Amino acid sequence: MHDNENISDMFTRFTTIVNSLKNLGKSYSNQELVRKILRCLPRNWTPKVTAIEEAKDLSTLPLEQLLGSLMTHETTMKNHEHMDVKKKKTIALKALREKSESDEDDDIVLISKQF
């Protein structure tokens, strides 16, 4: 899987490669295809890959179900990134303070303490 590539684009490339190999006489079982897809995912997908490997039986997991699970996870990750960006945006407001008589009294007290 390339950097900044989504799951559906990666799966399209993967299917094209697998179909080309079938035309050349090399075919893979469903289990081999599932394992190959899980191996090609980037490092930040490691928790999801581990969860799929432990929770599902890879020998009977349909390729379409794997694709759906990965696309759902990708959408969730993008939503979390979007929320993080929203949280980082802050607005700074400049505060204005008017000088009052009590502030002047405080200034006089401070000056007299220094003497």
N, C-alpha and C positions, 0 to 999 in steps of 0.2 A: 504494500500500500504506500503510495507516495505521500509526501507531506502536503497538508491542506487538501487532501482528496477525501471525498465523502464515500460512505459505504456503497451506495448504489453505483457510483462510477467504478469503484474498485471491483465490485461484483460483475459489472458489465465486461470489464477487461478480463477478469478471471474466466468468465463463461466463454469468451472469444478464444482464449488460450486453450481451454479444455475441449471446445468443439474442434479446433484446429488439430489438436492431438488425436482426437477420435478419428478424424479424416486420415491421419497418418497411421492408424492402426493401434494406437495406445489408448486404453481406456482405464479409468479409475473407478473404484467403488465409491459409494456415497460416503462411507466412513473416511476414506482417504481425502476426499474433497473437503469435508468438514474440517479435518485436521489441518489441511493445507491453508484454508482460510484463517483458522485460528492462529496459525503460526505466522502469517504474514501481517498481522495487525501490529501497529506501533506499540511502544512501551507503555504509553498512558492508557492503553486498553487492557493491560495485564490483569487488573482486578476483575474485569468483566469476563475475560477468557478463563480465568481460574474458576469463577462462579459457574460458568457454563460447563466446564469440564467436570466439576464436582457434582452439579445438580442434574445434569442430563446424561443419558446413555448415548455416547457419541456414535455407537454402532447403529442405532436406530433413529438418530436425530435427522429429520429431513432438512435438506439444504435451504428450503424456503423458510422453515421455522427459524433456522439460524440467522438467515438474512433479516427476518422480521425482528428478532431479538436485538441484533446489532444496530439496526436502523432506529429502534426505539431508544436504545442506550445513547446513540449519537444525538438524537433530538434532545434527550435529557441533558446531556453534557453541554450542548449549545445553549439551552435555556439557563443553565447554571452560569455559564460564561456571560450571558446577556445580563443576568441579575447582578453579577459581580461588577460589570461595567457601570450599571445604573447606580450601584452603591458607592462607587468611587467618585462620581460626579457630586461635587459640593459647591455651595455658593458662599462666598465670603462677603459679608457686608461691612462697610466702614461705619464705625460708631462715631457719632458726634456728641461731644459733651459740652454743655453750656456751663460757663463759670457762674457760680452763684455766690451769695454773700458768705455762706458757710465755708466754701472753698477758699475764699479770701481770708477768712478767719483762720483756717487751717494753715495757710501760707504764713500768716503773721506768727502763729504759734511755733511753726517750724523755724522761722528765722530767729525768733527770740530764744529758742532752745540752743541754737548754734552759737549765740553770743554767750 
